[in-house]
Amino acid sequence: MFTRLVAQNEFVRHVSFTPGHALCVVLFTDEQLNDIKCFCESNTPDIIRSVLCVDRTFNVSSLFLTVTVFKNNSVLRANSMQPPVFLRPVFLHGDGTFVTYLTCFMILRGFLDSELQASELKVVDGMVRQ
């Protein structure tokens, strides 16, 4: 079932389910991945470089939806003169354990063939640690 889902949908990049660990689904398009490379790399000009932010704030049924976003500093909104925030890769997962997040980020990192300038993981109250 998972193999067919990944093979038939260009947005679904990885699905894993292993005994003792939660479901992990990594979702993004080639365009979203290219935007991360364009706007969040260390060699991106300072004037447009952005931070890739991660936020697990959404529950979808019994799953968590973790989103990644960045500010597109190459354009400004006419009404606020602020850069728009772009939604990029998302993760669907069954728990908030370190192993689950590590799996999601390792999969994403595998698709990124360049280095991001920096990353920061903020552990918030309520996040399960193992």
FINUPA-270583 format. One record per atom (N, C-alpha, C): residue number from 0; atom name; x, y, z. Coordinates in steps of 0.02 Angstrom, whole numbers, plus 50000, padded with zeros to 5 digits. Layout:
PALO     i   at       X       Y       Z
PALO   NUM   CA       X       Y       Z
...
END
This chain:
PALO     i   at       X       Y       Z
PALO     0    N   50041   49940   50000
PALO     0   CA   50000   50000   50000
PALO     0    C   50043   50063   50000
PALO     1    N   50093   50066   50045
PALO     1   CA   50136   50125   50049
PALO     1    C   50176   50135   49985
PALO     2    N   50201   50080   49957
PALO     2   CA   50241   50084   49896
PALO     2    C   50200   50115   49840
PALO     3    N   50138   50094   49832
PALO     3   CA   50095   50121   49780
PALO     3    C   50082   50196   49792
PALO     4    N   50071   50215   49855
PALO     4   CA   50058   50285   49872
PALO     4    C   50117   50329   49852
PALO     5    N   50177   50307   49868
PALO     5   CA   50237   50346   49852
PALO     5    C   50247   50348   49776
PALO     6    N   50238   50292   49744
PALO     6   CA   50251   50287   49672
PALO     6    C   50201   50328   49630
PALO     7    N   50140   50336   49655
PALO     7   CA   50088   50368   49615
PALO     7    C   50079   50443   49630
PALO     8    N   50114   50470   49678
PALO     8   CA   50103   50539   49697
PALO     8    C   50169   50575   49706
PALO     9    N   50182   50626   49666
PALO     9   CA   50245   50662   49669
PALO     9    C   50254   50703   49733
PALO    10    N   50200   50715   49770
PALO    10   CA   50203   50752   49833
PALO    10    C   50224   50707   49891
PALO    11    N   50208   50643   49888
PALO    11   CA   50226   50595   49940
PALO    11    C   50296   50570   49925
PALO    12    N   50345   50588   49967
PALO    12   CA   50415   50570   49953
PALO    12    C   50439   50511   49994
PALO    13    N   50408   50499   50052
PALO    13   CA   50431   50444   50094
PALO    13    C   50375   50425   50142
PALO    14    N   50365   50360   50149
PALO    14   CA   50319   50334   50198
PALO    14    C   50354   50277   50235
PALO    15    N   50355   50280   50301
PALO    15   CA   50385   50225   50339
PALO    15    C   50342   50208   50399
PALO    16    N   50340   50145   50413
PALO    16   CA   50305   50121   50472
PALO    16    C   50343   50059   50495
PALO    17    N   50374   50065   50553
PALO    17   CA   50413   50009   50580
PALO    17    C   50386   49991   50648
PALO    18    N   50389   49927   50666
PALO    18   CA   50364   49906   50732
PALO    18    C   50398   49946   50788
PALO    19    N   50358   49969   50834
PALO    19   CA   50383   50006   50891
PALO    19    C   50393   50080   50878
PALO    20    N   50382   50102   50816
PALO    20   CA   50389   50173   50799
PALO    20    C   50326   50196   50763
PALO    21    N   50316   50261   50763
PALO    21   CA   50257   50289   50733
PALO    21    C   50264   50295   50657
PALO    22    N   50207   50301   50625
PALO    22   CA   50205   50315   50553
PALO    22    C   50240   50381   50539
PALO    23    N   50277   50384   50484
PALO    23   CA   50312   50445   50464
PALO    23    C   50302   50453   50389
PALO    24    N   50272   50510   50369
PALO    24   CA   50262   50526   50299
PALO    24    C   50293   50594   50285
PALO    25    N   50336   50596   50234
PALO    25   CA   50370   50659   50215
PALO    25    C   50340   50681   50149
PALO    26    N   50315   50743   50147
PALO    26   CA   50278   50769   50089
PALO    26    C   50309   50834   50064
PALO    27    N   50326   50836   50000
PALO    27   CA   50348   50898   49968
PALO    27    C   50353   50888   49893
PALO    28    N   50356   50944   49857
PALO    28   CA   50366   50943   49785
PALO    28    C   50438   50963   49769
PALO    29    N   50458   50951   49707
PALO    29   CA   50525   50972   49686
PALO    29    C   50532   51048   49692
PALO    30    N   50480   51084   49675
PALO    30   CA   50482   51158   49681
PALO    30    C   50494   51180   49753
PALO    31    N   50461   51147   49801
PALO    31   CA   50471   51165   49871
PALO    31    C   50543   51151   49892
PALO    32    N   50570   51095   49871
PALO    32   CA   50639   51078   49888
PALO    32    C   50688   51128   49857
PALO    33    N   50676   51146   49795
PALO    33   CA   50718   51196   49761
PALO    33    C   50716   51263   49796
PALO    34    N   50657   51282   49822
PALO    34   CA   50652   51346   49859
PALO    34    C   50694   51345   49922
PALO    35    N   50696   51289   49957
PALO    35   CA   50738   51284   50017
PALO    35    C   50811   51294   49997
PALO    36    N   50831   51260   49943
PALO    36   CA   50900   51267   49919
PALO    36    C   50915   51339   49899
PALO    37    N   50867   51371   49867
PALO    37   CA   50877   51439   49842
PALO    37    C   50879   51491   49898
PALO    38    N   50836   51485   49948
PALO    38   CA   50829   51537   49999
PALO    38    C   50860   51521   50067
PALO    39    N   50879   51459   50080
PALO    39   CA   50903   51442   50147
PALO    39    C   50975   51415   50148
PALO    40    N   51010   51416   50093
PALO    40   CA   51078   51391   50091
PALO    40    C   51128   51443   50116
PALO    41    N   51186   51420   50135
PALO    41   CA   51238   51465   50160
PALO    41    C   51265   51511   50105
PALO    42    N   51262   51489   50042
PALO    42   CA   51287   51532   49988
PALO    42    C   51234   51578   49958
PALO    43    N   51174   51578   49987
PALO    43   CA   51122   51625   49966
PALO    43    C   51141   51695   49989
PALO    44    N   51134   51745   49945
PALO    44   CA   51150   51814   49966
PALO    44    C   51113   51833   50030
PALO    45    N   51148   51868   50074
PALO    45   CA   51119   51887   50139
PALO    45    C   51052   51923   50133
PALO    46    N   51044   51963   50081
PALO    46   CA   50983   52003   50075
PALO    46    C   50920   51961   50064
PALO    47    N   50928   51900   50038
PALO    47   CA   50868   51858   50027
PALO    47    C   50870   51794   50068
PALO    48    N   50925   51780   50103
PALO    48   CA   50931   51717   50142
PALO    48    C   50878   51716   50197
PALO    49    N   50850   51657   50208
PALO    49   CA   50798   51648   50258
PALO    49    C   50813   51586   50301
PALO    50    N   50779   51582   50357
PALO    50   CA   50785   51524   50402
PALO    50    C   50727   51477   50387
PALO    51    N   50742   51413   50381
PALO    51   CA   50690   51363   50374
PALO    51    C   50663   51348   50444
PALO    52    N   50600   51364   50456
PALO    52   CA   50570   51357   50522
PALO    52    C   50526   51294   50524
PALO    53    N   50522   51264   50582
PALO    53   CA   50483   51202   50591
PALO    53    C   50434   51213   50647
PALO    54    N   50371   51193   50635
PALO    54   CA   50319   51203   50686
PALO    54    C   50270   51145   50686
PALO    55    N   50267   51110   50742
PALO    55   CA   50218   51057   50750
PALO    55    C   50159   51085   50791
PALO    56    N   50112   51113   50757
PALO    56   CA   50055   51144   50792
PALO    56    C   49989   51114   50772
PALO    57    N   49989   51069   50725
PALO    57   CA   49926   51045   50698
PALO    57    C   49916   50971   50712
PALO    58    N   49857   50953   50735
PALO    58   CA   49839   50883   50744
PALO    58    C   49787   50866   50690
PALO    59    N   49801   50812   50655
PALO    59   CA   49755   50788   50603
PALO    59    C   49733   50719   50626
PALO    60    N   49673   50715   50656
PALO    60   CA   49649   50653   50685
PALO    60    C   49700   50632   50739
PALO    61    N   49727   50572   50733
PALO    61   CA   49775   50549   50784
PALO    61    C   49847   50562   50763
PALO    62    N   49856   50597   50708
PALO    62   CA   49923   50612   50683
PALO    62    C   49942   50685   50696
PALO    63    N   50006   50697   50698
PALO    63   CA   50033   50765   50701
PALO    63    C   50051   50787   50630
PALO    64    N   50043   50850   50616
PALO    64   CA   50065   50879   50553
PALO    64    C   50117   50933   50571
PALO    65    N   50178   50920   50553
PALO    65   CA   50232   50968   50563
PALO    65    C   50246   51003   50498
PALO    66    N   50246   51069   50499
PALO    66   CA   50257   51107   50438
PALO    66    C   50325   51141   50441
PALO    67    N   50355   51152   50383
PALO    67   CA   50414   51193   50378
PALO    67    C   50396   51254   50335
PALO    68    N   50422   51311   50354
PALO    68   CA   50408   51373   50318
PALO    68    C   50472   51415   50315
PALO    69    N   50472   51463   50269
PALO    69   CA   50524   51513   50267
PALO    69    C   50495   51577   50238
PALO    70    N   50529   51633   50252
PALO    70   CA   50508   51697   50222
PALO    70    C   50543   51704   50155
PALO    71    N   50503   51719   50104
PALO    71   CA   50531   51732   50038
PALO    71    C   50551   51805   50034
PALO    72    N   50614   51817   50050
PALO    72   CA   50640   51886   50054
PALO    72    C   50653   51918   49987
PALO    73    N   50636   51884   49932
PALO    73   CA   50646   51914   49866
PALO    73    C   50586   51955   49844
PALO    74    N   50531   51951   49881
PALO    74   CA   50471   51990   49865
PALO    74    C   50442   52019   49930
PALO    75    N   50401   52071   49922
PALO    75   CA   50367   52102   49979
PALO    75    C   50293   52106   49965
PALO    76    N   50253   52097   50017
PALO    76   CA   50181   52106   50010
PALO    76    C   50167   52181   50003
PALO    77    N   50123   52199   49958
PALO    77   CA   50108   52270   49945
PALO    77    C   50077   52303   50006
PALO    78    N   50033   52268   50042
PALO    78   CA   49998   52300   50097
PALO    78    C   50040   52307   50161
PALO    79    N   50085   52260   50174
PALO    79   CA   50124   52263   50236
PALO    79    C   50198   52278   50226
PALO    80    N   50221   52272   50164
PALO    80   CA   50292   52280   50147
PALO    80    C   50335   52229   50184
PALO    81    N   50306   52170   50199
PALO    81   CA   50341   52115   50231
PALO    81    C   50346   52057   50182
PALO    82    N   50398   52016   50187
PALO    82   CA   50402   51958   50143
PALO    82    C   50349   51906   50161
PALO    83    N   50321   51872   50111
PALO    83   CA   50272   51820   50125
PALO    83    C   50305   51758   50154
PALO    84    N   50268   51720   50192
PALO    84   CA   50291   51657   50220
PALO    84    C   50267   51601   50174
PALO    85    N   50314   51559   50153
PALO    85   CA   50298   51503   50108
PALO    85    C   50298   51438   50147
PALO    86    N   50247   51398   50136
PALO    86   CA   50243   51331   50164
PALO    86    C   50286   51285   50122
PALO    87    N   50327   51245   50153
PALO    87   CA   50370   51198   50117
PALO    87    C   50361   51128   50144
PALO    88    N   50409   51083   50144
PALO    88   CA   50396   51013   50162
PALO    88    C   50357   51006   50227
PALO    89    N   50313   50957   50227
PALO    89   CA   50273   50942   50287
PALO    89    C   50284   50868   50305
PALO    90    N   50275   50854   50369
PALO    90   CA   50282   50786   50395
PALO    90    C   50218   50767   50431
PALO    91    N   50192   50709   50415
PALO    91   CA   50137   50679   50452
PALO    91    C   50168   50624   50494
PALO    92    N   50154   50623   50559
PALO    92   CA   50184   50572   50601
PALO    92    C   50140   50558   50661
PALO    93    N   50151   50500   50690
PALO    93   CA   50107   50476   50743
PALO    93    C   50126   50497   50814
PALO    94    N   50187   50522   50824
PALO    94   CA   50206   50545   50890
PALO    94    C   50259   50599   50885
PALO    95    N   50279   50626   50942
PALO    95   CA   50328   50680   50942
PALO    95    C   50394   50659   50971
PALO    96    N   50412   50596   50961
PALO    96   CA   50475   50572   50990
PALO    96    C   50534   50594   50949
PALO    97    N   50591   50593   50981
PALO    97   CA   50653   50612   50948
PALO    97    C   50665   50568   50887
PALO    98    N   50655   50502   50894
PALO    98   CA   50667   50456   50838
PALO    98    C   50623   50472   50778
PALO    99    N   50561   50490   50790
PALO    99   CA   50515   50507   50735
PALO    99    C   50539   50571   50700
PALO   100    N   50556   50623   50738
PALO   100   CA   50581   50684   50706
PALO   100    C   50647   50672   50671
PALO   101    N   50690   50632   50701
PALO   101   CA   50754   50616   50669
PALO   101    C   50742   50582   50602
PALO   102    N   50695   50536   50599
PALO   102   CA   50678   50503   50537
PALO   102    C   50655   50553   50485
PALO   103    N   50608   50596   50503
PALO   103   CA   50582   50646   50456
PALO   103    C   50638   50690   50429
PALO   104    N   50680   50716   50474
PALO   104   CA   50733   50762   50452
PALO   104    C   50789   50727   50415
PALO   105    N   50802   50664   50431
PALO   105   CA   50852   50627   50393
PALO   105    C   50828   50615   50321
PALO   106    N   50764   50601   50313
PALO   106   CA   50736   50592   50246
PALO   106    C   50742   50657   50207
PALO   107    N   50721   50713   50238
PALO   107   CA   50726   50778   50204
PALO   107    C   50798   50794   50188
PALO   108    N   50843   50783   50235
PALO   108   CA   50914   50797   50224
PALO   108    C   50941   50755   50166
PALO   109    N   50917   50695   50159
PALO   109   CA   50939   50653   50104
PALO   109    C   50920   50682   50037
PALO   110    N   50863   50715   50033
PALO   110   CA   50842   50746   49971
PALO   110    C   50878   50812   49957
PALO   111    N   50902   50843   50009
PALO   111   CA   50940   50906   50001
PALO   111    C   51013   50888   49987
PALO   112    N   51037   50903   49929
PALO   112   CA   51106   50885   49912
PALO   112    C   51154   50942   49927
PALO   113    N   51132   50990   49965
PALO   113   CA   51175   51045   49986
PALO   113    C   51163   51058   50060
PALO   114    N   51207   51096   50089
PALO   114   CA   51202   51109   50160
PALO   114    C   51162   51172   50174
PALO   115    N   51118   51167   50224
PALO   115   CA   51084   51227   50248
PALO   115    C   51133   51265   50292
PALO   116    N   51125   51330   50297
PALO   116   CA   51172   51370   50336
PALO   116    C   51171   51350   50409
PALO   117    N   51111   51343   50437
PALO   117   CA   51106   51327   50508
PALO   117    C   51038   51297   50521
PALO   118    N   51032   51263   50577
PALO   118   CA   50968   51237   50597
PALO   118    C   50961   51244   50672
PALO   119    N   50900   51248   50695
PALO   119   CA   50887   51255   50766
PALO   119    C   50826   51214   50782
PALO   120    N   50829   51175   50835
PALO   120   CA   50772   51135   50857
PALO   120    C   50753   51160   50926
PALO   121    N   50693   51187   50931
PALO   121   CA   50668   51211   50995
PALO   121    C   50622   51158   51023
PALO   122    N   50638   51132   51081
PALO   122   CA   50596   51082   51113
PALO   122    C   50547   51119   51158
PALO   123    N   50483   51110   51144
PALO   123   CA   50432   51145   51182
PALO   123    C   50401   51098   51233
PALO   124    N   50368   51126   51282
PALO   124   CA   50334   51086   51333
PALO   124    C   50284   51041   51299
PALO   125    N   50280   50980   51322
PALO   125   CA   50231   50934   51295
PALO   125    C   50260   50888   51241
PALO   126    N   50321   50903   51218
PALO   126   CA   50352   50860   51168
PALO   126    C   50379   50799   51204
PALO   127    N   50364   50741   51178
PALO   127   CA   50386   50679   51209
PALO   127    C   50459   50667   51191
PALO   128    N   50501   50652   51241
PALO   128   CA   50571   50637   51229
PALO   128    C   50584   50566   51250
PALO   129    N   50626   50531   51212
PALO   129   CA   50647   50464   51231
PALO   129    C   50721   50458   51230
END
